[in-house]
Amino acid sequence: MAWGHSAHRVVGLIADQHLAPTAQNKIKEDFNITSLSTIANWADRIKQKMSQGPWHYANVIEGERAYLQQRDCPNKDCVVEKVREFSAKISDSSLPINDKLKALKYLVHMVADLHQPLHLGNRIDRGGNDILIMFQGRTTNLHALWDSGFINVNENDLQKYANLLIQRASRSDQLLWAQSKILDWTNESRRYALDIAYNTNTTSPEILTKFYIESARDVIELRLLQAGIRLAHLLNTKLILSNQERNFGSK
């Protein structure tokens, strides 16, 4: 399973508000896209047909606290390496416009995937998919809960929700997050997976405690916010903007 449909759209809406004007105009003129939220779920819709499921996560050996490409993604067919690949493609002037559009669609989706902690989960339990949980009277699995079970927002309220999340980030937070690298995002997710998502001290067998649920929601909302801001900065950078625009966007 992938980050929920609504979560991806929220990341796109947050990114929209942090794109530099030059980037916004280029995306609209080159690709006829006025909001990144409209393409945020395209990669999920085609992944089964294209056999691209592994592109959306990077499972790590149990106990390891950091991602290592040679060990965890030797064929470079995981979310970390795909974010790198498509980041390079959107700024490659030699590529046809349709190929750059595909790269943009993948990138918008996969930057969000990379920020979901259990997309850097343990290989042994398939990122929490094999861990059964009782939640709100039904049986599900840990990965599914982190994807879409903990936070439910009406589709009509996604812009309002995105705006509320944006208000939580100070200017210094935004600049700090924007300056981080893809490997930083990866290892942040890995640490949240081990320290929060897999933290059995905050659960009883198969039943989550209130403290666990609240902690999970806090982390998920932080990761949505970070993903949106970092996606915008990545696009600003790859579209070769001035330093001032790149760092501060349209805000």
N, C-alpha and C positions, 0 to 999 in steps of 0.2 A: 504494500500500500504506500501511498505518497502523502506528503503534507496535504491536508484537506483543501478542497476547492476554494473555500472562502479565505483560508490563510494565504494562499498564493495571490489571490486578488488584493488582499490587504497589503501585502508586501509591494505589489505593483502600485497601489494608491499612495503609499508612503514614498516610494521612489519618485513618483510623478512630482511631488512637492519639493524634491531636493535636486531635481535636474536643473542644470544651468540653462538659461534661455536658448543659447546656441544649440545645446543638445536636444532640447525639446523641439526646436524648429527643424533640426536635421532629421530626427526620428519621424516627424510628421511629413516632411517633404520627401524623404527617401522611401519611407515605408508606409505612409498613410496611416500612421498610428498616433492617436491623440491621447491615449492612456495605456500605460504598460499593463494595467489590470486586464485589458481585453485579450492579451496574448499569454497571460500568466499560466494558464492550464493547458495550453496546446501540447506541450511535451508529454503530459500524462495521457492525452487522448490518443496519441499515436504509438505509445511505447510498446504495447503488446503486439500490434501489427508489425512493428519494426524490430521486435525482439531487443528492446533497449532498456528493459527493466533494471539491469545492473548499473546503468548510467546514473541512477537516482540516489545511490547510497554508496557507502564504503565501509563494510564491516571490518572490525579490527579484532585481532586475537585477544581473547579474554585476559584481563589483567594489565595489558599494555595501555599506558596513559597518553600516548601520542601516535598519530598516524605516520606510517612509514611507507612510502610509495612502493619500494622494491618488495616489501613483505605483504602489504595489504592491497595493492592494486598493480600487480606486475604487468598486466596487459594494458594499463591506463584506460580501462573501460568503466571507471567508477566516477562518482559525482565530483570528487576533488579535481581529477585530471580533466574531466569534461568542462568544468568551469574555466580551467586554464586554457584549454583548447579553444573554446568558443569566445573567450575574451580576446584571444589573438586574432580570431577570424573577423570579428566585427570591425577591427581597425586595419584589415588587410585590403588595401586599395586595389589589389589585383583580382580580388574575388568578384564574380558577378553579383548583382544586387540581390537576386533571389537567394543566393547562398549566404549573404550577409544577413538577410532577413531571417532565415532559418537559424543562424547563429544567435541572433538577438532573441528569438523566441525560446531557444534552449537556455540561454544565459539567464533570462528573467526568471525562468522556472527553477533552474538548478542552483542559483545563488540562494534562493529560499530553501530548497531541499538541504543544502549544505548547513543551514542554520538550525535544522531540526536535530536535537541531540541524538535521537535514536537512529538517525541516518548515519551516525558514526557509532553504532552499537556494537555488541559482541557478535562475532561470527558464529559462535556456538549456538546462540538462540535466535539467529537471523534478525538481529537488531530489535529484540524484544517480541518478535512475532510469535515465538513459541512459548511465551510466558502468559498463561491465562489469568485473567483478572475479573472479579465481579465488580461491576460499576452500575449504579442506579438500577439494580435489580436484574441486570443481564450479564451474560458472560461475553467478554471480549478479550483482546490481548493488549499487552502493554504498549506495543508500537502503535496500534490503532488509536489508543487513547491519546497518545502524544501527538498524533497526526491531527485528530479532529474531535476527540471525545471530551476534552476538558473545557474547551471554549466554544460556545455556540452563539453565533451572531446572525441575526436576520440579514438576508441578502440585501435588503433595502437600507440597512444601517451600516454597511461596511465602510462607507466614506466617513461617517461620524465616528466610528470605532477607530479608523486609521488616524483621524484628527486627534482623538483623545490620546492615542499612543504617542503621537508626535510631540504633544505638549509635555510629555514626561522627560524628554531628552534636552538637556542643556546644550548650549552652543559648544562648550568644551567637550561634552560627551560626543557630540556629532563629529567634531574634528578628530578626536581620539579614535573613534571607530573607523572613520574614513582613512586614517593613516595606516591602519592594520593591513595585513596581507592575507591572501587566500589560505595559506597554511595556518595563520593565526585563527581564522574563522573555524577551520577544521578542528584544531586542537581544543578550541573553546567548546565546540559541540561534544567532543570526546570527553572532556572533563565534566560537563553537565550530565552526560549520559551516565558516567560512573558514579559521580557524587550525588546526583539527585534522582535520575530516572531509575537506576538500579539499586538505589539505597534501601535495602530491605529493613533497615532499622526504623523506617517510617511507614512500614506496611505490616499488616498481619497476613497470614497465609491467604492469598487471593483477594483480600479485601483491603482497600486503600484507606488510610487514615485521613482525617480532615487536614492535618498538617501537611501530609504528602500532597494532597490535591491542591492546596493553596500554594505550596512551593512550586509545583509543576506549572500552575497557571502563571505565576510570576515569571518563571524562566521562559515559558512559551511567548509571553507578551514582549519580554525583552528581546528575544531572538527575532520575532517578527519586525520589531522596530530597527534592530541592528541590520537585518537583512535588507530592508527597504533603503536605509541610508547608505549602506555600503554598495548596493546595486546602483544607486544613482551616482555615487562617486566613481564607481568603476566605469560606467557609461560616459560620464563627463570626461574622465581621463582618456579612455580609448577613442573618444571622438575628437581628441587633440584640441582641447580648449586652453585658454589662458590659465595661468596658475590661480588667479583670483576667482574666476568662474568655477574652476575645477574643485576648489576647496569649499566654496560657500553656496554653490548652486543658486536657485532662484529665491531662496528664503532670505 
